[in-house]
């Protein structure tokens, strides 16, 4: 009864920001949310891995940030010699409760970005679907076309130029669908450049439902086409996935 009466602290809602590193010759990047102010420690910085977007902890691509202008800078491992000079630096505006994606693309010599506010689809429990969209982050590539294996070229996306992104498309993900194999082709030549198999979309129809989480049903993801034309090894053209949800 004699204790002090304090007003409860009211926290201001922030924004959700996903940062996707897709610069083929930049390797691992370190993130600073202090802009070009000197990066004090690489050890404590968030790590962005090229083409691998499913990490957790320091390697997660998902961030919660306060609303307002955000000062960002990205450093390569070789920048430890001169940490005051980032690979790129930019300011981005975030709105309260907004959901955003920042794609880092281009090359190490000419880095570029795509920044967008995401409208993530909501799925009714009555609709057994998954939402997929596609983005072309292969600098120097011709426009690509996308089809499901066995269907005609461009049956899903007729042409997708570099730095272009589609809207989300809903695909059935009920017990009758095991997977989809998407084929990414050069729009001009028709050459097959990469494939992506969704895999285990109907795992809830088996005993696997007891130990595994279905990563497709009622969820949304982005398939990222990245790499360099005629690139080899790590820089070869391929497809990686960005999940717009968190597994718990």
C-alpha positions as CSV (number, residue, x, y, z in Angstrom):
1,X,0.0,0.0,0.0
2,X,2.9,2.3,0.6
3,X,4.8,1.4,-2.6
4,X,5.3,4.0,-5.3
5,X,2.7,4.1,-8.0
6,X,4.5,4.0,-11.4
7,X,2.9,4.2,-14.8
8,X,3.6,1.1,-16.9
9,X,6.2,1.4,-19.6
10,X,4.7,1.6,-23.1
11,X,6.9,0.2,-25.8
12,X,6.6,1.7,-29.3
13,X,6.0,-0.9,-32.0
14,X,8.8,-1.4,-34.4
15,X,9.2,-2.8,-37.9
16,X,10.3,-6.1,-39.3
17,X,13.2,-6.1,-41.7
18,X,14.7,-9.0,-43.7
19,X,18.1,-8.4,-45.2
20,X,19.1,-10.8,-48.0
21,X,22.8,-10.9,-49.1
22,X,22.9,-11.8,-52.8
23,X,26.2,-10.3,-54.1
24,X,28.0,-13.3,-55.6
25,X,31.6,-12.1,-55.2
26,X,31.2,-10.5,-51.8
27,X,31.0,-13.6,-49.7
28,X,30.0,-13.0,-46.0
29,X,28.8,-9.6,-45.0
30,X,28.7,-7.9,-41.6
31,X,25.9,-5.6,-40.7
32,X,26.1,-2.3,-38.8
33,X,23.0,-0.4,-37.7
34,X,25.1,2.7,-37.0
35,X,25.7,3.6,-40.6
36,X,29.3,4.6,-41.4
37,X,30.3,5.1,-37.8
38,X,33.3,3.0,-37.1
39,X,32.4,-0.7,-36.6
40,X,33.7,-1.6,-33.2
41,X,33.6,-5.3,-33.4
42,X,33.0,-7.9,-36.1
43,X,32.5,-10.5,-33.4
44,X,29.3,-8.9,-32.3
45,X,28.0,-7.9,-35.7
46,X,25.1,-9.7,-37.5
47,X,26.4,-12.0,-40.2
48,X,24.8,-12.2,-43.6
49,X,25.7,-15.3,-45.5
50,X,25.5,-15.4,-49.3
51,X,22.7,-17.7,-50.7
52,X,22.0,-19.2,-47.2
53,X,19.0,-17.5,-45.7
54,X,17.9,-20.0,-43.0
55,X,20.4,-19.2,-40.3
56,X,19.6,-18.3,-36.7
57,X,21.2,-16.1,-34.0
58,X,23.9,-13.9,-35.5
59,X,23.3,-15.5,-38.9
60,X,19.6,-14.7,-39.0
61,X,18.3,-12.4,-41.8
62,X,15.3,-11.2,-39.7
63,X,15.6,-8.1,-37.6
64,X,13.2,-6.0,-35.5
65,X,14.0,-2.3,-35.8
66,X,12.5,0.9,-34.4
67,X,10.4,2.9,-36.8
68,X,12.0,5.8,-38.6
69,X,15.1,6.2,-40.8
70,X,17.7,3.4,-40.4
71,X,21.4,3.9,-41.1
72,X,22.9,0.7,-42.4
73,X,26.3,-0.2,-43.5
74,X,27.7,-3.6,-44.8
75,X,31.3,-4.8,-44.5
76,X,33.2,-7.6,-46.1
77,X,35.6,-9.7,-44.0
78,X,38.5,-8.1,-45.8
79,X,37.3,-4.7,-44.5
80,X,38.8,-5.6,-41.1
81,X,42.0,-3.9,-42.4
82,X,40.1,-0.7,-43.0
83,X,36.8,-1.0,-41.0
84,X,35.8,2.6,-41.6
85,X,35.1,1.9,-45.2
86,X,32.0,-0.4,-45.8
87,X,31.1,-2.1,-49.0
88,X,27.9,-0.1,-49.1
89,X,26.0,2.3,-46.8
90,X,22.4,3.5,-47.1
91,X,19.4,5.0,-45.2
92,X,16.0,3.3,-45.3
93,X,12.7,4.5,-43.9
94,X,10.7,2.1,-41.7
95,X,7.1,2.6,-40.7
96,X,5.5,1.3,-37.4
97,X,4.5,-2.3,-37.8
98,X,5.8,-2.4,-41.4
99,X,7.3,-5.5,-43.0
100,X,10.2,-5.0,-45.3
101,X,12.8,-6.8,-47.4
102,X,16.2,-5.4,-48.3
103,X,18.0,-7.3,-51.0
104,X,21.7,-6.7,-51.5
105,X,22.6,-7.4,-55.1
106,X,25.0,-6.4,-57.9
107,X,28.7,-7.1,-57.6
108,X,31.4,-6.2,-55.1
109,X,32.6,-3.6,-57.6
110,X,29.1,-2.2,-58.2
111,X,26.8,-3.1,-55.3
112,X,23.1,-2.4,-55.6
113,X,19.9,-2.8,-53.5
114,X,16.2,-3.5,-53.8
115,X,14.2,-2.2,-50.8
116,X,10.5,-3.0,-50.6
117,X,7.6,-3.0,-48.2
118,X,6.1,-6.5,-48.2
119,X,2.4,-7.4,-48.1
120,X,2.6,-11.0,-46.9
121,X,-0.6,-13.0,-47.9
122,X,-2.8,-14.4,-45.2
123,X,-4.1,-17.9,-45.8
124,X,-7.4,-19.3,-44.5
125,X,-7.2,-22.7,-42.7
126,X,-9.8,-23.8,-45.3
127,X,-7.3,-23.3,-48.1
128,X,-4.4,-25.7,-48.1
129,X,-1.9,-23.5,-50.1
130,X,1.5,-22.1,-50.0
131,X,2.5,-18.6,-51.3
132,X,5.6,-18.2,-53.5
133,X,7.1,-15.3,-55.3
134,X,10.2,-15.1,-57.5
135,X,13.0,-12.5,-57.8
136,X,15.9,-12.3,-60.3
137,X,19.1,-11.2,-58.5
138,X,21.6,-12.4,-61.1
139,X,23.5,-9.3,-62.3
140,X,24.2,-9.4,-66.1
141,X,21.6,-12.1,-66.8
142,X,19.1,-12.1,-69.5
143,X,15.5,-12.1,-68.4
144,X,14.6,-15.5,-67.0
145,X,11.4,-17.6,-67.5
146,X,10.1,-20.0,-64.9
147,X,8.0,-23.1,-65.4
148,X,7.1,-26.2,-63.4
149,X,8.9,-29.3,-64.7
150,X,6.9,-31.0,-67.4
151,X,5.1,-27.8,-68.4
152,X,6.0,-25.4,-71.2
153,X,8.6,-22.7,-70.7
154,X,7.3,-19.6,-69.0
155,X,4.2,-21.3,-67.7
156,X,4.7,-19.7,-64.3
157,X,6.6,-16.5,-65.2
158,X,7.0,-15.5,-68.8
159,X,10.0,-13.2,-68.2
160,X,11.7,-11.8,-65.2
161,X,14.4,-9.2,-65.8
162,X,17.2,-8.6,-63.4
163,X,16.0,-6.8,-60.2
164,X,12.4,-7.7,-60.9
165,X,10.1,-9.5,-58.5
166,X,6.7,-11.1,-58.9
167,X,3.7,-11.0,-56.7
168,X,2.9,-14.0,-54.5
169,X,1.2,-16.9,-56.3
170,X,-0.8,-19.4,-54.4
171,X,0.0,-23.1,-55.0
172,X,-2.0,-26.1,-53.7
173,X,-0.2,-27.7,-50.8
174,X,-2.7,-30.4,-49.7
175,X,-2.0,-34.1,-49.0
176,X,-2.1,-34.8,-52.8
177,X,0.9,-32.6,-53.5
178,X,4.3,-34.0,-52.7
179,X,6.4,-31.2,-54.2
180,X,7.0,-28.8,-57.1
181,X,10.1,-28.6,-59.2
182,X,10.6,-25.1,-60.7
183,X,12.8,-24.7,-63.7
184,X,14.6,-21.3,-64.3
185,X,15.5,-20.8,-67.9
186,X,17.2,-18.1,-70.0
187,X,14.2,-16.4,-71.7
188,X,16.1,-15.8,-74.9
189,X,17.8,-19.2,-75.5
190,X,15.5,-21.4,-73.4
191,X,18.6,-22.9,-71.7
192,X,18.0,-24.4,-68.3
193,X,20.0,-22.4,-65.7
194,X,18.8,-23.8,-62.4
195,X,16.1,-25.8,-60.7
196,X,14.4,-25.7,-57.2
197,X,12.5,-28.6,-55.7
198,X,10.1,-27.7,-52.8
199,X,10.1,-31.1,-51.3
200,X,7.9,-32.7,-48.6
201,X,4.9,-30.4,-49.0
202,X,2.6,-33.2,-47.9
203,X,4.6,-34.4,-44.9
204,X,1.6,-33.9,-42.6
205,X,0.0,-36.9,-44.4
206,X,2.6,-39.2,-42.8
207,X,4.1,-40.0,-39.4
208,X,6.6,-37.3,-40.0
209,X,4.0,-34.8,-38.7
210,X,4.9,-35.9,-35.2
211,X,8.5,-34.7,-35.4
212,X,8.8,-32.2,-38.2
213,X,7.2,-28.8,-39.1
214,X,5.6,-28.4,-42.5
215,X,7.4,-25.4,-44.0
216,X,4.9,-24.9,-46.8
217,X,1.3,-25.2,-45.7
218,X,-0.2,-21.8,-45.0
219,X,3.2,-20.1,-45.3
220,X,4.9,-17.8,-47.7
221,X,8.4,-17.8,-49.3
222,X,10.5,-16.1,-51.9
223,X,12.6,-18.1,-54.4
224,X,15.7,-16.0,-55.2
225,X,17.5,-16.6,-58.5
226,X,21.1,-15.5,-58.0
227,X,24.7,-15.9,-59.2
228,X,26.6,-14.8,-62.3
229,X,26.0,-15.8,-65.9
230,X,28.7,-18.5,-66.6
231,X,29.7,-18.2,-63.0
232,X,31.5,-21.2,-61.4
233,X,31.5,-22.7,-57.9
234,X,29.9,-20.4,-55.4
235,X,29.2,-17.8,-58.1
236,X,27.2,-20.2,-60.3
237,X,23.6,-19.4,-61.0
238,X,21.2,-21.2,-58.6
239,X,18.1,-20.7,-56.5
240,X,17.9,-20.0,-52.8
241,X,14.8,-19.6,-50.5
242,X,13.8,-16.9,-48.2
243,X,11.1,-17.9,-45.7
244,X,8.7,-15.2,-44.5
245,X,8.0,-16.9,-41.2
246,X,9.9,-18.1,-38.1
247,X,10.0,-21.8,-37.1
248,X,9.6,-22.4,-33.4
